[in-house]
């Protein structure tokens, strides 16, 4: 069979084109085939290998051999199955139309079939469009083996280069699967051949999670712990073991600087002084940590600071005109629920307009600031109130609806549970539970808050016993009810409980402790008389009824009676009340 028979040419850019059979009577007596060509990519591209599939039909092709000739170069096309021949080495030399000769040889005789392939390179094309470079496709598409694609090539897909493969590896024209020893960052790896499912990375490698790294620390995207002030995403990023608001904070115990007053260079930064007469206490909202709530005793009000210390800081004042619920408010404590509690240094005399009585005690409030914007007086939205705790100088949430209180009238520590709140502004207190612990006497100092702090991890309650010049902690878990105590009708139950376990802070020089704050096993104590803040490690059991080891001290320089409320913010910095200066401040070591 000679090679003189040429079927008519067909120009094809589509995926499948059928070439003409030999003209009747124009071929030798050997078999005549129907020939179909299919390219990958479907729109052929120039100057790079593409895949050509040749399918023979109409006659027995079991003994046939196929070669393709383009631009003077021939490409052997291997049989892959009956009647199907494939090469991935076809190269069309340049943009434009190219004659493709398909030479089919059977028993030594060759028949040539011809067609035309047109090669093109597109730009900005959609999915499936021809492309010759990674940046030749439209938005969110990439060039993979000559065609625009929404995803990179998977393992075993054809490729022209590493950028076309999801693994970043193109070997012999095929995308390789990602492995943990291919020296390329791919698969689930955080860095080259480590992180994700490939095991921990070494110090300095790129990471995204602590688990990516040896030692479990990923700091700012690199294995290794971050220093104070550096950017972080999780606690294990930081040397201090805590990430606070995207930054590594000071280590526990160092929020006020060193333990040497002569060398301690901590700075007092004013946060707010507007709108305050004699602020008493402060606490960050657990509903929105961007809000710092301050209570102001003479004006029966809240001052809410939004973004404290930030450039866009603002504030607003919420007044209570009832002369009861916020009367001489001393303390504020947020619960882990969307609520908080307050209580005041009052025997309920309605601002001096009535004979005092003991119908006074802690109040439960909603934490959502927006609840207060539509009422004239805050008391209209209060959730609950319990009584029999007059001259209340301190308050601490135990979680949920439970709180400890400093009952200055009875020189006692009480515990209350509001249980189910009544409707906003209503007065059903009947489901309240109240406890008073016997065998313990604390002493109130008029107009000086006595902060309480509850440590849920250990169940210790820390108490600034201002009048006795000491700080104590108590554990009431083993206390039991001993008797009922008369209470106001419709105000729930009041019961006496046996004495709790009590220990005393091993401190000398305390005059009138007032502010307390707890942070990572360190208790900060503010002395209202001296203006000194001290920090105490409280880890481990107390010995001989005492606990604590001093680790830092700071003389704020505040006037007597000024240093009252303390709290640690979400940024792990210490915030304080300067009552005489009528301001909120932050300590910056």
Steps between C-alpha positions, in 0.01 A plus 500: 500500500653832397485832684352688208144505628417818702151553640369855484631726778282605797574805716416418860532687826222310677575197716398246235546517123443210254733485200368393159545146380714438192307605193323202351720334246795724587673274753680170485322180580597503871257588779350846503441658841281766644740721697397722792738739680456646849741739668555590861467790550198505272612833350858420388781733612839564334856410596417274796429127504134411484320168500364357174264205493452321166205263467477261200166355402336311213761227466712268710781716642664233713808493278517872431778739603444875514734798464410869483703752302478876570742763374743239379519319834348160559347372824443132568149442634481199734207263510310524833204280416333349193483767230632775730848655473631782725803728517569777750796633302321682216631857457343747258779738393355846555164672484286429194381213280712187473458200269488178695581180312385179666699209352330164555718200414357149459715210383769740376264715296434860616194711441510871583200690627524878532327768704576848626549601863493869587704602805414813699580668833227694672502773768237560766309194393235314692507140619622270221643778283845454346792646694878486490597668829389496864368858482320461166157417647216700647440576868533207743621268219841353433659348191527122537639300207395758245145560624360748755388316813339585834740266685860394470575156362446203727743212534552317166362792294704615199706815551754729336645638821493487882269802531222301331494229770334510840809332643736745329680211333481417128714193424533371141191694402283360781392660830643309795316443827615702801732313736680588820846471341459677166670821616195706400236662724182325394207294624415580863854617576556828680858513381720287276438134588372575850188614682149377437511122457876503433616541859644795693713774344831617635569843650462775239283305257170641376196384697133567548423304819691417813477133410707573188811561709735310723407619848152601385569872443409689183578869537399747233502222241845371602591216737624636832340688786438874474633762736290756685309727263541284190205396285341164585197293410488245783634453853784266403646770273625696800776458754245595767271217387216742423390698194294805596318698232751394235811592701725310740443655843724542800571189700289432807608715793661769286199718428630763741872460431769377737517436872747785555326836550826681429532356150136443407431725200133411448299786353148604595299572183173691535211335317208726594418780744187653344165452673626358830440632850644223717531173305504188715554190290544382142463180298524392138181364348502126433241557227718755317860520629537827309287664771636608838222579749573737788265572792485850651367509857390865547303508174351147512623439148691281258764645270548265205834542319509360147844395375689613813845630416443481124512793262126486433407471870161641601277482806145550618331547839201296620321650800269335751256751648325256736731587795479133590644250253828687440504700823868567592608217272830345611550187291439347158563142388417337167378143479576248228133542407383820323449669836690672780448605859544817704454598862539817705612655829146582611233405753231611259429858601405611148772761478447623855129561446373212713575319823761230424396136494676182400296435186820523297730260322639375170334572167510294180518684165505402131841536334371629168573872484217552250245407769578827678478739207121512481420568869530810713631319808707181517278340762230455235699213346647334811441126511489430874593622847555320830510664842639451853853603389515873583825696489615269223864583427601228254357239265634206297325270253536126555353430156142489381271691737707452819706771676698553820446835673680700772222577750635801691195533724529149644881484459448180304562334167173401337420296192190554290342333201250704300381185324242583232490876432167680508382715213704821441413756768269263693530399865446125548795384714335193651731238343817658641742299715727668756770365731696663780821335617558483875832508682645771277496874567594765244500876557361771277662838447236750391535611137796265439423201275610157620554303180423129477650267238387141443736242352283239330797267448566461874166620650687750721335837560751784555385783724646847557410536870557874500411577860722224639795590276530151350425285198347160561374214292224257587368171370136435587452170319482302824283752685153373588172668589448537876184709536261736330543874543195730483482670162274746326173347390501396136878532476593132495676308773786612724696230681799495730785272391788358700840666485699464177869419478686832533863594428675837525737659248850495647557871459647774713436868444140475381297791637167505320481245218221585260555397137560137402571335165599143417704400196657160428574407859601850610288720728537878468414702810442875499534684832266799522697667777853470358432492126723193465416201279663169587497170308489162673545148372222289647581158354529211739341439840524753777711416805402579859184669377696735271561516125680706238848610393559858389641532147456869410415839647408839356446831676243679283542830684122525538367702791350324805158357421563504124610146407188286511373274217739278302437273202703320234385576146474266202836644391649361823578843639400630842236776518433698816281770652657826622202613702645828618620582149155401366646283228563151364863411429704216353836375628765475225823340628 
